[in-house]
Amino acid sequence: MGKLLKYLFLISFGGIVYILIELLWRGYSHWSMFVLGGMCFLLLGLINEKYTWDIPLTIQMLIGTFIITVMEFIAGCILNLWLGLNVWNYRNMPYNILGQICLPYMILWFFLSPVCIIVDDYIRHIFFDEEKPHYKLF
């Protein structure tokens, strides 16, 4: 039960922060972004559970970029293409795939992912008594 509550807390935290980022970035959001943002935040936090602390932060950033992009593509195919909710559309962005993911946002995810990874690690350390985070860049 403890792990479930921790994960629900982390998903909620990540979801709320992502909604706030979207509100600042584009002026509006959608409830599904709470779920997507929360799940991405949790998954990025799990990188240090799957791998040791020896993995460089830059590699974690690449893994995080991949995780966010895949999650965004899956969510976009369901929400936008299948259900027709039109939560986002990258068709006018360069190097997009089906208008659901694009290269410019992948680059943005690369630079956002270390913030998520580090914040998650410190939340786990402070609130859930997990190991104190330590990183190496390369």
Solvent accessible surface area in square Angstrom, and as a share of the most:
residue,aa,sasa,rsa
1,M,172,0.77
2,G,56,0.54
3,K,120,0.51
4,L,97,0.48
5,L,101,0.50
6,K,21,0.09
7,Y,43,0.16
8,L,90,0.45
9,F,88,0.37
10,L,0,0.00
11,I,32,0.16
12,S,44,0.29
13,F,69,0.29
14,G,4,0.03
15,G,0,0.00
16,I,94,0.48
17,V,55,0.32
18,Y,41,0.16
19,I,37,0.19
20,L,97,0.48
21,I,62,0.32
22,E,14,0.06
23,L,79,0.39
24,L,160,0.80
25,W,157,0.55
26,R,69,0.25
27,G,58,0.55
28,Y,125,0.47
29,S,32,0.21
30,H,48,0.21
31,W,174,0.61
32,S,6,0.04
33,M,4,0.02
34,F,68,0.29
35,V,74,0.42
36,L,21,0.10
37,G,7,0.07
38,G,0,0.00
39,M,64,0.28
40,C,12,0.07
41,F,11,0.04
42,L,13,0.06
43,L,52,0.26
44,L,1,0.01
45,G,1,0.01
46,L,47,0.23
47,I,5,0.03
48,N,19,0.10
49,E,86,0.39
50,K,153,0.65
51,Y,95,0.36
52,T,93,0.54
53,W,42,0.15
54,D,100,0.52
55,I,25,0.13
56,P,29,0.18
57,L,17,0.08
58,T,29,0.17
59,I,73,0.37
60,Q,1,0.00
61,M,17,0.08
62,L,103,0.51
63,I,42,0.21
64,G,0,0.00
65,T,11,0.07
66,F,137,0.57
67,I,32,0.16
68,I,14,0.07
69,T,10,0.06
70,V,55,0.32
71,M,45,0.20
72,E,10,0.05
73,F,58,0.24
74,I,89,0.45
75,A,15,0.11
76,G,0,0.00
77,C,35,0.21
78,I,77,0.39
79,L,19,0.10
80,N,10,0.05
81,L,78,0.39
82,W,195,0.68
83,L,97,0.48
84,G,43,0.41
85,L,78,0.39
86,N,120,0.62
87,V,9,0.05
88,W,19,0.07
89,N,97,0.50
90,Y,23,0.09
91,R,129,0.47
92,N,153,0.79
93,M,63,0.28
94,P,71,0.45
95,Y,174,0.66
96,N,49,0.25
97,I,96,0.49
98,L,94,0.47
99,G,0,0.00
100,Q,4,0.02
101,I,17,0.09
102,C,2,0.01
103,L,76,0.38
104,P,43,0.27
105,Y,41,0.16
106,M,67,0.30
107,I,93,0.47
108,L,64,0.32
109,W,12,0.04
110,F,48,0.20
111,F,127,0.53
112,L,38,0.19
113,S,0,0.00
114,P,18,0.12
115,V,83,0.48
116,C,24,0.15
117,I,0,0.00
118,I,58,0.29
119,V,54,0.31
120,D,0,0.00
121,D,5,0.03
122,Y,80,0.30
123,I,14,0.07
124,R,6,0.02
125,H,56,0.25
126,I,117,0.59
127,F,134,0.56
128,F,65,0.27
129,D,134,0.69
130,E,56,0.25
131,E,104,0.47
132,K,123,0.52
133,P,7,0.05
134,H,94,0.42
135,Y,66,0.25
136,K,96,0.41
137,L,97,0.48
138,F,168,0.70
